[in-house]
């Protein structure tokens, strides 16, 4: 059941400009929030400076604006939220759920994963890991149906280089912003069990999750910045939106691509139905 106070979000990383796959996720999360009378937020996951592309964050926000995908509240920047991440780590440490780890990737690979029992502990530079391996999470995903996930490795919450990790920041921020429905790409489905464990460890109820289908390239990989996906052309925003709606399984009327992006979104939010989403990962046009 949808909460009357539905809060959803789109949280890109500024490692490059938005591409068509990013637009599908942004559009799906936006429409699900709007169609249910909810709030849609944009959060910039700029926690990893070595991977960020100069100017990418501004370009992402410009693309969202061009496509009339406007956050209902000011954009939150993770790079400005180190204090609450540290507070969350301190709370977990008080529960003995965080421990130092100096294991190398090779040691983790040879051990077949990582658990507290096989950790070498703190020996010089170290990460902080969340003690949850072996836990099983069962949940219903909006588009991927019933899920059972067993956590096989204690995830890193703070890296050896001192940077806060995605798993920690995303949960802390979702709690802080009151997010109760997370709509994102199916590539993140596998980390949902860990995140649900972390929500509970921090005293919060996990949100509802929905993982949208992925846009694939000719090589069978999901469109991504790492695979050199073409950036969105903001000058054809309405066309992009209509194509994204088609990928998601909807059938916009002829000529809608000639209307303004706001008009396209108005049509789409009025016709959005969860059960109509095409769940298949596939090439655009298939």
C-alpha positions in Angstrom: 0.0 0.0 0.0 1.3 3.4 -0.9 1.9 5.8 2.0 0.1 9.1 1.7 3.5 10.7 2.5 5.3 8.9 -0.3 8.8 10.2 -0.7 11.0 8.9 -3.6 14.4 10.0 -4.9 16.8 9.9 -7.8 20.5 9.8 -6.7 23.0 10.0 -9.5 26.8 9.9 -9.1 28.7 12.6 -11.0 31.1 10.3 -12.8 29.7 11.5 -16.1 26.7 13.0 -17.8 23.3 11.3 -17.8 22.7 8.7 -20.5 19.5 7.0 -21.7 19.7 4.4 -19.0 19.9 7.0 -16.4 16.9 8.8 -17.8 14.8 5.6 -17.6 15.6 5.4 -13.9 15.0 9.0 -13.2 11.8 9.0 -15.2 10.5 5.8 -13.5 11.2 7.1 -10.0 9.7 10.5 -10.8 6.5 9.1 -12.3 6.0 6.6 -9.5 6.2 9.4 -7.0 4.0 11.8 -8.9 1.4 9.2 -9.8 1.0 8.4 -6.1 0.7 12.0 -5.0 4.2 11.9 -3.5 7.4 13.9 -3.3 10.4 13.4 -5.6 13.9 14.3 -4.5 17.3 14.6 -6.2 20.4 13.7 -4.3 23.9 14.0 -5.7 26.1 11.0 -4.6 29.4 12.9 -4.8 31.3 10.9 -2.2 34.1 9.6 -4.4 36.2 12.4 -5.8 38.8 10.2 -7.6 35.9 8.8 -9.8 34.1 12.1 -10.4 34.2 13.9 -13.7 34.8 17.7 -13.4 31.5 19.5 -14.2 29.5 16.3 -14.3 27.2 17.2 -11.4 26.2 20.5 -13.0 25.7 18.8 -16.3 23.4 16.2 -14.7 21.3 18.8 -13.0 21.1 20.8 -16.3 19.9 17.6 -18.0 17.2 16.9 -15.4 16.1 20.5 -15.7 15.9 20.3 -19.5 13.7 17.2 -19.1 11.4 19.0 -16.6 12.5 16.5 -13.9 12.6 19.0 -11.0 13.4 18.0 -7.4 10.6 19.1 -4.9 13.3 20.1 -2.4 16.8 21.5 -2.8 19.4 19.0 -4.0 21.3 17.2 -1.2 25.0 16.8 -1.8 26.6 13.8 0.0 30.0 15.6 0.1 28.4 18.0 2.6 27.1 15.3 4.9 30.2 13.7 6.5 29.0 14.4 10.0 25.8 12.3 9.9 27.8 9.4 8.3 30.3 9.5 11.1 27.4 9.6 13.6 25.9 6.5 12.0 29.2 4.7 12.2 29.5 5.6 15.9 26.0 4.3 16.6 26.8 1.0 14.8 30.1 0.7 16.7 28.2 1.1 20.0 26.2 -2.0 18.9 29.5 -3.8 18.0 28.3 -4.0 14.4 31.3 -2.2 12.9 34.9 -3.5 13.0 38.3 -2.5 11.4 39.6 -4.5 8.5 43.0 -4.3 6.9 42.4 -7.3 4.5 43.6 -6.8 0.9 41.4 -7.7 -2.0 43.6 -10.7 -2.7 43.1 -12.0 0.9 39.3 -11.5 0.5 39.4 -13.4 -2.8 41.4 -16.3 -1.4 39.0 -16.5 1.6 36.0 -16.7 -0.8 34.5 -13.6 0.7 34.8 -11.6 3.9 33.4 -12.2 7.4 34.5 -11.0 10.8 35.8 -14.5 11.6 38.3 -14.5 8.8 39.4 -10.9 9.1 43.0 -10.1 9.9 41.8 -7.1 11.9 43.5 -3.7 12.2 47.0 -3.7 10.9 47.8 -0.3 9.7 45.5 1.4 7.2 42.0 -0.2 7.5 38.4 0.0 6.4 35.4 -0.3 8.6 33.0 -3.1 7.8 29.4 -3.8 8.8 29.0 -7.1 10.6 26.0 -8.7 8.9 27.2 -11.7 6.8 25.0 -14.7 7.1 21.8 -12.7 7.6 18.9 -13.4 5.2 16.5 -10.8 4.0 13.1 -11.6 2.4 11.1 -8.8 0.7 8.8 -8.1 -2.1 10.2 -5.9 -5.0 7.7 -3.9 -7.0 8.9 -5.3 -10.3 11.2 -8.2 -9.4 8.6 -9.9 -7.2 9.6 -12.0 -4.1 13.3 -11.8 -3.1 15.4 -13.9 -0.7 18.9 -12.5 -0.3 21.5 -14.0 2.0 24.4 -11.6 2.8 27.6 -13.4 1.9 30.1 -10.7 2.8 30.4 -7.9 5.4 30.3 -4.7 3.4 32.7 -1.8 3.8 31.1 1.3 5.3 34.3 3.4 5.4 37.2 2.8 3.0 40.9 2.6 3.8 41.4 6.0 2.1 38.9 7.6 4.6 36.1 8.0 2.2 32.6 7.0 3.3 31.2 4.1 1.2 28.0 4.1 -0.8 26.3 1.5 1.3 26.4 3.7 4.4 25.7 7.0 2.8 22.7 5.9 0.8 21.0 4.4 3.9 21.8 7.3 6.2 20.5 9.8 3.6 17.3 7.8 2.8 16.6 7.8 6.6 17.3 11.5 6.9 15.1 12.5 4.0 12.3 10.2 4.9 12.5 8.2 1.7 10.0 5.4 1.9 10.0 4.1 -1.7 13.2 3.5 -3.6 12.8 3.1 -7.4 16.1 2.4 -9.2 17.8 0.2 -11.7 17.9 -3.6 -11.5 21.7 -3.5 -11.3 21.3 -2.5 -7.6 18.9 -5.3 -6.7 21.6 -7.5 -5.2 22.7 -4.9 -2.6 19.2 -4.4 -1.3 19.5 -7.1 1.4 22.6 -5.5 2.9 20.9 -2.1 2.9 17.8 -3.4 4.5 20.0 -4.9 7.3 21.6 -1.5 7.7 18.3 0.4 7.9 17.3 -1.8 10.8 20.6 -1.5 12.5 20.2 2.3 12.4 16.7 2.0 13.9 14.7 2.6 10.8 12.1 0.6 8.8 13.4 -0.2 5.3 11.6 1.5 2.5 9.7 -0.2 -0.3 12.0 -1.1 -3.2 11.3 -1.3 -6.9 14.0 -2.2 -9.4 13.4 -1.1 -13.0 14.6 -2.9 -16.1 18.0 -2.1 -17.5 18.7 -0.6 -21.0 21.4 -2.9 -22.6 24.0 -2.2 -25.3 24.8 -4.3 -28.3 27.4 -6.2 -26.2 24.9 -7.3 -23.7 26.1 -4.9 -21.0 23.9 -2.3 -19.3 24.2 1.2 -20.6 26.6 2.9 -18.3 29.2 5.7 -18.1 31.9 3.0 -17.7 30.8 1.5 -21.0 30.9 4.9 -22.7 27.1 5.3 -23.1 26.3 8.4 -25.2 25.3 11.4 -23.1 21.7 12.6 -23.4 21.0 15.3 -25.9 19.2 17.9 -23.9 18.0 19.7 -27.0 15.7 16.7 -27.8 14.3 16.3 -24.3 10.7 15.5 -25.3 11.9 12.8 -27.7 14.1 11.3 -25.0 11.2 11.2 -22.6 8.9 9.5 -25.1 11.5 6.9 -26.0 12.1 6.2 -22.3 8.3 5.8 -21.8 8.3 3.3 -24.7 11.2 1.4 -23.1 9.2 1.2 -19.8 6.3 -0.3 -21.7 4.0 2.6 -22.2 2.5 3.8 -25.5 2.5 7.5 -25.8 0.1 9.0 -28.5 1.6 10.1 -31.8 2.9 13.6 -31.7 3.6 13.7 -28.0 7.3 14.0 -28.7 6.5 17.4 -30.3 5.1 18.8 -27.0 7.1 20.3 -24.2 8.8 18.0 -21.7 6.3 19.2 -19.0 3.4 18.1 -21.2 5.0 14.7 -21.8 5.4 14.2 -18.1 1.8 15.3 -17.5 0.6 12.7 -19.9 2.9 10.1 -18.4 2.0 10.7 -14.8 -1.7 10.4 -15.6 -1.1 7.0 -17.4 1.6 5.5 -15.0 0.7 2.1 -13.7 3.2 -0.2 -12.0 1.8 -3.3 -13.6 2.3 -1.9 -17.1 6.1 -1.6 -16.7 7.9 -4.0 -19.1 10.3 -5.8 -16.7 12.8 -7.1 -19.3 16.4 -6.0 -19.5 16.9 -5.4 -23.2 18.2 -3.2 -26.0 16.3 0.0 -26.7 13.6 -0.8 -29.3 13.1 -4.5 -28.4 
